[in-house]
Amino acid sequence: MSGSRSRPGSIVPVPVCVSRGRAKGKRHLARQTSPKSEIRNPKSEIRRPRSVVLKLGGSVITFKSAGEPRVRWSVLRRLAAEIAAARPERLVVVHGAGGFGHPMVERTGIHRGVRNDADRLAWAETQCWQNVLDVQVAATLCRAGIPAVPCQPSAAAVLRDGRLERMDLWAVEGMVGAGMAPVLFGVPAFDRVRGCAILSGDAIAPFVAARLGFDLVVHATDVDGVYEADPRKVRGARRFRRIDRRSWPSVRGALGRCTTTDVTGGMLGKVVELVAWARRGVRARIVDARIPGRVRGALAGRGAGTLVEW
């Protein structure tokens, strides 16, 4: 599978994976030190979570700006190994679309609604490409020993003017109870007002965690938490270690000055969603999945990145 390449217009099948068994043992993870330039808050450490919704950023596992949909295979395999090494008792994986969805959505504007046959075809083709990515993610997790099951969330969800209105999780809950790891993904979905809107992975992850009573949402992104400015553009930008009811006003002001965004709202959209759910008791941690060991550490309850807790 890793040797095949996808071309636009040709939806390629992905070979069925054969599980090689769960990873044995738990290796010691080297202690991670925090950057000096960070905004510290107390109580940033949490206990080892027993149940986790892990959101894999689309820009982490795919080449988001590539001319054709392409998976970052080396990154995806490493993350699968980290997940297997620190796998919680209950696990749901959600991933973004990255290069398998964002370019087409931005080009066609289907996230603002569908108006004609061309829009409807774009919606359908985007869904097909994201199904391909979902199977590739699940197959890679299977090879690492995780019983991952591809799940299409748009078949069970309804949006209203861009917001998730309802989503049936009976099957997902049953699979988790049976020891499986459902793999969901951000995707264009039916909207009662627009016809079509984006059901983002950032919206799915805390929704699932709240409905199933999970301990934690881990966002594996391409930046190590939430910063007062984009650390890739502003040298010395400080990181917020914790976002809570006291720090949220200043965090929101800082994010509002950032210009980086995408069709799902970028970092501001992600954090606003997490804060809304944090008010209902859902905790979340944002870490940089590009750093080896970060995701494994977050799954084990280690304090890195930014913790969102009310």
Secondary structure as the mmCIF struct_conf table of DSSP 4:
data_model
#
loop_
_struct_conf.conf_type_id
_struct_conf.id
_struct_conf.beg_label_comp_id
_struct_conf.beg_label_asym_id
_struct_conf.beg_label_seq_id
_struct_conf.end_label_comp_id
_struct_conf.end_label_asym_id
_struct_conf.end_label_seq_id
TURN_TY1_P TURN_TY1_P1 SER A 2 GLY A 3
STRN STRN1 ARG A 7 ARG A 7
TURN_TY1_P TURN_TY1_P2 PRO A 8 GLY A 9
STRN STRN2 SER A 10 SER A 10
HELX_LH_PP_P HELX_LH_PP_P1 PRO A 15 CYS A 17
HELX_LH_PP_P HELX_LH_PP_P2 ARG A 22 LYS A 24
BEND BEND1 GLY A 25 GLY A 25
HELX_LH_PP_P HELX_LH_PP_P3 ARG A 27 PRO A 35
BEND BEND2 LYS A 36 SER A 37
STRN STRN3 GLU A 38 ILE A 39
BEND BEND3 PRO A 42 PRO A 42
HELX_LH_PP_P HELX_LH_PP_P4 ARG A 47 PRO A 49
BEND BEND4 ARG A 50 ARG A 50
STRN STRN4 SER A 51 LEU A 56
HELX_RH_AL_P HELX_RH_AL_P1 GLY A 58 ILE A 61
STRN STRN5 THR A 62 THR A 62
TURN_TY1_P TURN_TY1_P3 LYS A 64 SER A 65
BEND BEND5 ALA A 66 GLU A 68
STRN STRN6 VAL A 71 VAL A 71
HELX_RH_AL_P HELX_RH_AL_P2 TRP A 73 ALA A 85
TURN_TY1_P TURN_TY1_P4 ALA A 86 ALA A 86
BEND BEND6 GLU A 89 GLU A 89
STRN STRN7 ARG A 90 HIS A 95
HELX_RH_3T_P HELX_RH_3T_P1 GLY A 98 PHE A 100
TURN_TY1_P TURN_TY1_P5 GLY A 101 GLY A 101
HELX_RH_AL_P HELX_RH_AL_P3 HIS A 102 THR A 108
HELX_RH_3T_P HELX_RH_3T_P2 ILE A 110 ARG A 112
BEND BEND7 ASN A 116 ASN A 116
HELX_RH_AL_P HELX_RH_AL_P4 ASP A 117 ARG A 143
TURN_TY1_P TURN_TY1_P6 ALA A 144 GLY A 145
STRN STRN8 ALA A 148 PRO A 150
HELX_RH_3T_P HELX_RH_3T_P3 PRO A 153 ALA A 155
TURN_TY1_P TURN_TY1_P7 ALA A 156 ALA A 156
STRN STRN9 ALA A 157 ARG A 160
TURN_TY1_P TURN_TY1_P8 ASP A 161 GLY A 162
STRN STRN10 ARG A 163 MET A 167
HELX_RH_AL_P HELX_RH_AL_P5 TRP A 170 GLY A 177
TURN_TY1_P TURN_TY1_P9 ALA A 178 GLY A 179
STRN STRN11 ALA A 181 PHE A 185
STRN STRN12 VAL A 187 ASP A 191
TURN_TY1_P TURN_TY1_P10 ARG A 192 ARG A 194
STRN STRN13 GLY A 195 LEU A 199
HELX_RH_AL_P HELX_RH_AL_P6 GLY A 201 LEU A 212
TURN_TY1_P TURN_TY1_P11 GLY A 213 GLY A 213
BEND BEND8 ASP A 215 ASP A 215
STRN STRN14 LEU A 216 THR A 221
BEND BEND9 ASP A 222 GLY A 225
STRN STRN15 VAL A 226 TYR A 227
BEND BEND10 GLU A 228 ALA A 229
TURN_TY1_P TURN_TY1_P12 PRO A 231 LYS A 233
BEND BEND11 VAL A 234 VAL A 234
TURN_TY1_P TURN_TY1_P13 ARG A 235 GLY A 236
HELX_LH_PP_P HELX_LH_PP_P5 ALA A 237 ARG A 238
STRN STRN16 ARG A 239 PHE A 240
BEND BEND12 ARG A 241 ARG A 241
STRN STRN17 ARG A 242 ILE A 243
TURN_TY1_P TURN_TY1_P14 ARG A 245 SER A 247
HELX_RH_AL_P HELX_RH_AL_P7 TRP A 248 GLY A 256
TURN_TY1_P TURN_TY1_P15 ARG A 257 ARG A 257
TURN_TY1_P TURN_TY1_P16 VAL A 263 THR A 264
HELX_RH_AL_P HELX_RH_AL_P8 GLY A 266 ALA A 278
TURN_TY1_P TURN_TY1_P17 ARG A 279 GLY A 281
STRN STRN18 ARG A 283 ASP A 288
TURN_TY1_P TURN_TY1_P18 ALA A 289 ARG A 290
BEND BEND13 ILE A 291 ILE A 291
TURN_TY1_P TURN_TY1_P19 PRO A 292 GLY A 293
HELX_RH_AL_P HELX_RH_AL_P9 ARG A 294 LEU A 299
TURN_TY1_P TURN_TY1_P20 ALA A 300 GLY A 301
BEND BEND14 GLY A 305 GLY A 305
STRN STRN19 THR A 306 VAL A 308
#
